[in-house]
Amino acid sequence: MIDRIERLTPVSGQKSVSGSQNGDAFASALRQELERTQQQTVAFSKHAMARAEERGIEVTPHLIERLSDSVARAEAKGATNILALDRSLAFIINVPHGRVITTMSQDEMKDSIFTNIDGAVIL
């Protein structure tokens, strides 16, 4: 027995939501999210910027791009605080905020212990 039959067509005076309206809303939301993620870049905290200047580390657009890529890769794996490492530089980055916390040159890395990280990314 059927207790209830749902109405598939709108009763006069009611508006229906068409598939194209839903599709437009989804496309708009997707476009906004893509724009937001493409604009995401890594920012340096005041402390990290001061350390970079002290240590002679040049913050170039290419370096920012590499760090942003490392944050995206770490985020995909669920990391929250990472060590981004290259041959001569190290960066501690808070992944959810996309913020470089501190930076070190090769000389300072020799005797350092990195704590409070849950991932490492080789640049």
VOSE-547415 format. One record per residue: x, y negated, z negated of N, C-alpha, C in turn; residue in three letters. Coordinates in steps of 0.02 Angstrom, whole numbers. Layout:
{{X,Y,Z},{X,Y,Z},{X,Y,Z},'Ala'} ...
// end
This chain:
{{41,58,0},{0,0,0},{43,-62,0},'Met'} {{18,-112,33},{52,-176,35},{13,-224,-8},'Ile'} {{47,-248,-61},{14,-295,-106},{16,-366,-81},'Asp'} {{69,-382,-44},{78,-451,-24},{109,-454,45},'Arg'} {{86,-500,85},{115,-511,151},{142,-582,152},'Ile'} {{207,-588,168},{237,-654,170},{223,-687,237},'Glu'} {{211,-751,236},{195,-788,295},{260,-807,331},'Arg'} {{267,-789,393},{326,-803,433},{321,-867,472},'Leu'} {{261,-890,482},{252,-953,519},{226,-1005,469},'Thr'} {{246,-1067,479},{223,-1118,431},{148,-1132,437},'Pro'} {{119,-1145,381},{49,-1165,379},{48,-1237,402},'Val'} {{-6,-1258,434},{-9,-1327,459},{7,-1375,403},'Ser'} {{49,-1425,419},{70,-1474,369},{136,-1456,336},'Gly'} {{159,-1393,343},{223,-1374,315},{276,-1378,369},'Gln'} {{336,-1395,347},{391,-1399,395},{432,-1335,389},'Lys'} {{455,-1312,445},{498,-1253,444},{570,-1276,453},'Ser'} {{615,-1236,428},{686,-1251,436},{710,-1210,495},'Val'} {{731,-1244,546},{751,-1207,606},{822,-1182,599},'Ser'} {{839,-1132,638},{906,-1103,638},{959,-1154,658},'Gly'} {{942,-1199,704},{992,-1247,726},{1007,-1298,672},'Ser'} {{958,-1315,630},{971,-1360,575},{1018,-1327,524},'Gln'} {{1007,-1264,510},{1052,-1228,465},{1122,-1223,495},'Asn'} {{1125,-1211,560},{1189,-1206,594},{1226,-1272,593},'Gly'} {{1190,-1327,602},{1221,-1393,600},{1248,-1408,531},'Asp'} {{1211,-1391,480},{1234,-1403,411},{1296,-1362,396},'Ala'} {{1296,-1300,418},{1355,-1257,407},{1415,-1284,445},'Phe'} {{1406,-1303,506},{1461,-1330,546},{1490,-1393,515},'Ala'} {{1446,-1435,489},{1469,-1497,457},{1508,-1481,393},'Ser'} {{1483,-1435,353},{1519,-1416,291},{1586,-1384,307},'Ala'} {{1588,-1343,358},{1651,-1311,378},{1701,-1362,403},'Leu'} {{1678,-1409,443},{1722,-1462,469},{1751,-1504,412},'Arg'} {{1710,-1521,363},{1733,-1560,305},{1786,-1521,266},'Gln'} {{1775,-1457,256},{1822,-1416,218},{1889,-1410,255},'Glu'} {{1886,-1401,320},{1947,-1396,361},{1986,-1461,358},'Leu'} {{1951,-1517,362},{1985,-1582,358},{2017,-1592,290},'Glu'} {{1983,-1570,237},{2010,-1577,169},{2073,-1535,161},'Arg'} {{2073,-1474,185},{2131,-1431,176},{2189,-1452,221},'Thr'} {{2175,-1480,279},{2228,-1503,323},{2262,-1565,295},'Gln'} {{2226,-1605,256},{2254,-1666,229},{2292,-1653,164},'Gln'} {{2286,-1593,137},{2319,-1578,74},{2395,-1579,83},'Gln'} {{2427,-1621,45},{2500,-1622,44},{2523,-1620,-28},'Thr'} {{2586,-1605,-35},{2616,-1603,-101},{2634,-1674,-123},'Val'} {{2621,-1689,-185},{2639,-1753,-214},{2692,-1742,-267},'Ala'} {{2735,-1791,-278},{2787,-1787,-329},{2764,-1825,-390},'Phe'} {{2771,-1795,-449},{2758,-1831,-511},{2811,-1885,-519},'Ser'} {{2798,-1932,-564},{2848,-1984,-577},{2914,-1953,-601},'Lys'} {{2909,-1903,-643},{2969,-1868,-668},{3008,-1836,-611},'His'} {{2972,-1801,-567},{3005,-1767,-511},{3037,-1817,-463},'Ala'} {{3004,-1873,-452},{3031,-1924,-408},{3095,-1953,-438},'Met'} {{3093,-1966,-503},{3153,-1992,-537},{3211,-1942,-534},'Ala'} {{3196,-1878,-543},{3248,-1827,-539},{3275,-1821,-468},'Arg'} {{3232,-1826,-420},{3255,-1822,-350},{3303,-1880,-335},'Ala'} {{3286,-1940,-358},{3329,-1998,-346},{3396,-1989,-383},'Glu'} {{3392,-1968,-446},{3453,-1958,-486},{3500,-1907,-454},'Glu'} {{3471,-1856,-425},{3510,-1800,-399},{3525,-1806,-324},'Arg'} {{3505,-1861,-295},{3520,-1873,-225},{3482,-1828,-177},'Gly'} {{3422,-1808,-197},{3380,-1765,-155},{3335,-1810,-113},'Ile'} {{3342,-1806,-48},{3303,-1847,-3},{3235,-1814,10},'Glu'} {{3182,-1849,-5},{3114,-1824,5},{3091,-1846,75},'Val'} {{3096,-1801,123},{3079,-1815,192},{3011,-1785,210},'Thr'} {{2981,-1809,263},{2918,-1777,285},{2926,-1702,299},'Pro'} {{2984,-1683,325},{2996,-1611,338},{2996,-1572,272},'His'} {{3028,-1599,220},{3029,-1566,155},{2958,-1562,126},'Leu'} {{2920,-1615,131},{2851,-1615,107},{2810,-1561,143},'Ile'} {{2820,-1555,208},{2785,-1504,248},{2803,-1434,224},'Glu'} {{2868,-1422,211},{2890,-1356,188},{2861,-1341,119},'Arg'} {{2861,-1391,75},{2833,-1381,8},{2757,-1369,11},'Leu'} {{2723,-1406,54},{2651,-1396,62},{2635,-1326,87},'Ser'} {{2676,-1301,133},{2667,-1233,158},{2678,-1182,102},'Asp'} {{2728,-1194,59},{2741,-1148,4},{2683,-1148,-46},'Ser'} {{2654,-1206,-58},{2596,-1211,-102},{2537,-1173,-73},'Val'} {{2524,-1180,-9},{2469,-1144,23},{2479,-1069,19},'Ala'} {{2540,-1046,31},{2554,-974,27},{2547,-948,-44},'Arg'} {{2570,-987,-93},{2564,-966,-163},{2491,-966,-186},'Ala'} {{2454,-1016,-163},{2383,-1020,-181},{2345,-959,-155},'Glu'} {{2362,-937,-96},{2330,-878,-66},{2343,-815,-108},'Ala'} {{2397,-814,-145},{2414,-757,-187},{2391,-767,-259},'Lys'} {{2363,-825,-275},{2336,-837,-341},{2386,-866,-391},'Gly'} {{2443,-889,-369},{2493,-919,-414},{2471,-988,-436},'Ala'} {{2491,-1007,-496},{2473,-1074,-521},{2534,-1119,-530},'Thr'} {{2591,-1091,-549},{2653,-1130,-557},{2708,-1091,-523},'Asn'} {{2740,-1121,-473},{2789,-1085,-435},{2857,-1119,-436},'Ile'} {{2907,-1080,-419},{2974,-1104,-405},{2981,-1100,-329},'Leu'} {{2988,-1157,-297},{3001,-1158,-225},{3076,-1168,-218},'Ala'} {{3109,-1121,-185},{3181,-1118,-186},{3209,-1116,-116},'Leu'} {{3261,-1157,-105},{3299,-1151,-44},{3372,-1146,-63},'Asp'} {{3417,-1146,-15},{3488,-1134,-30},{3517,-1183,-80},'Arg'} {{3496,-1245,-76},{3527,-1297,-118},{3479,-1335,-163},'Ser'} {{3415,-1319,-159},{3365,-1357,-198},{3315,-1310,-230},'Leu'} {{3288,-1332,-287},{3235,-1295,-321},{3181,-1345,-342},'Ala'} {{3119,-1324,-336},{3062,-1367,-354},{3014,-1325,-396},'Phe'} {{2993,-1352,-452},{2939,-1321,-491},{2876,-1358,-471},'Ile'} {{2825,-1320,-448},{2764,-1350,-421},{2703,-1321,-456},'Ile'} {{2658,-1365,-477},{2592,-1345,-502},{2548,-1337,-440},'Asn'} {{2528,-1276,-425},{2492,-1261,-364},{2422,-1291,-362},'Val'} {{2380,-1283,-414},{2312,-1310,-408},{2310,-1386,-396},'Pro'} {{2358,-1423,-422},{2359,-1495,-412},{2405,-1516,-355},'His'} {{2443,-1468,-326},{2488,-1485,-272},{2540,-1537,-292},'Gly'} {{2566,-1530,-353},{2611,-1581,-380},{2678,-1550,-399},'Arg'} {{2732,-1580,-373},{2799,-1560,-392},{2811,-1587,-462},'Val'} {{2829,-1542,-508},{2840,-1561,-578},{2912,-1584,-589},'Ile'} {{2958,-1546,-561},{3029,-1565,-567},{3067,-1535,-509},'Thr'} {{3127,-1559,-500},{3170,-1536,-445},{3242,-1532,-470},'Thr'} {{3279,-1487,-440},{3349,-1477,-459},{3392,-1467,-397},'Met'} {{3454,-1488,-403},{3502,-1475,-350},{3538,-1409,-365},'Ser'} {{3580,-1388,-320},{3615,-1324,-327},{3658,-1322,-390},'Gln'} {{3691,-1377,-406},{3735,-1379,-465},{3696,-1366,-530},'Asp'} {{3636,-1395,-535},{3596,-1386,-595},{3565,-1316,-600},'Glu'} {{3557,-1283,-544},{3526,-1217,-544},{3571,-1163,-573},'Met'} {{3636,-1173,-573},{3683,-1121,-594},{3670,-1096,-665},'Lys'} {{3656,-1141,-711},{3647,-1121,-780},{3575,-1124,-804},'Asp'} {{3529,-1132,-758},{3459,-1143,-777},{3420,-1077,-781},'Ser'} {{3372,-1078,-826},{3323,-1025,-831},{3256,-1057,-815},'Ile'} {{3219,-1026,-771},{3154,-1052,-751},{3100,-1016,-790},'Phe'} {{3061,-1054,-828},{3008,-1026,-868},{2941,-1055,-847},'Thr'} {{2888,-1024,-872},{2820,-1047,-859},{2802,-1049,-785},'Asn'} {{2829,-1002,-747},{2809,-995,-677},{2779,-926,-668},'Ile'} {{2735,-920,-620},{2706,-855,-606},{2716,-835,-533},'Asp'} {{2762,-868,-500},{2778,-851,-431},{2838,-889,-407},'Gly'} {{2867,-864,-355},{2923,-897,-322},{2914,-893,-247},'Ala'} {{2932,-946,-213},{2926,-949,-141},{2993,-971,-114},'Val'} {{3020,-935,-66},{3081,-954,-33},{3062,-1000,25},'Ile'} {{3091,-1060,25},{3075,-1108,78},{3110,-1090,144},'Leu'} 
// end
